Amino acid sequence: MGGGPTGVRQVREVWAKPPAQALVLRGLRCVMAPEPANAGGAADVWGPFDAALQRGTSVAWTGSDPGVLDALLRTVLGEMPVGQGEVEVCGRPLADWPLRELACRRAVLGPDEPGGEGLLVGVAAALGRVARWPDPGQEWIVRDALREAGLPQRTLERVGHLPPLERLQLRLARLMAQLWDHAHGLIVLNRALDVKALGGIEPVRELLQRLLAFARERGHAVVLVQPDVPQLMAQLERVWLIGPDGVQADLVSRVLPAAWLNDDITRLGSQLLRFG
């Protein structure tokens, strides 16, 4: 397969000694301050969270309390301060990463937001390369990322003309372009796969498989937070059950009975705890 001077799947930088873990939670406590209307109330504190995600591994986070999931994710992404303990990303404490370097190691895809409708698809995908400037390989990397995401013929179309599924493909292409030439990074999907808006589970499953294949080739770890679609958990290697007191179970998804992955999320959580 063609592309850049060294081929589509060439990774320009491979660490001589990559870190064993892509993400480590060590005695982590998440603190959610009270709402302004309840300024005198006590903060919510969750944890401690202790867990490690090996490089190149994929995991789904789930749990019955969306507030706990949200607080943990925001803390791991640096959007909330660490109450206690430590978050380590790709071998370094999160607080020690310069933002530009972190953008070359970690990519985050959240819910789709309006904006950029007037941009050309190729330009929108190239936004994933901002932290790489100067970036002589940008043209072929963006082209190959669009192909990898299943959107090779749309480069000169406007983003606003794309249907919802192709907009997700574009966002995946931008994420792939961001991490294209680094190995052993971390990809976080935060409620980015809206099954109802995207035409059902099958097209979403196919796009998730494309991303997981991309991640495996480069040794990237993947965290999926999509608790409203438990069927997608089976596509990842592991399932972490997140509760107010920490990571309550870390299981291999392929050994879970299929019925659990289609069950109500609260019942799923209680079953995992009982049998995990």
Beta strands, then each sheet from edge to edge (+ up, - down):
strand 1: 21-32
strand 2: 44-54
strand 3: 58-62
strand 4: 82-89
strand 5: 92-93
strand 6: 106-109
strand 7: 186-190
strand 8: 221-225
strand 9: 238-243
strand 10: 246-252
sheet 1: 2+ 1- 4+ 5-
sheet 2: 6+ 7+ 8+ 3+ 9+ 10-
end
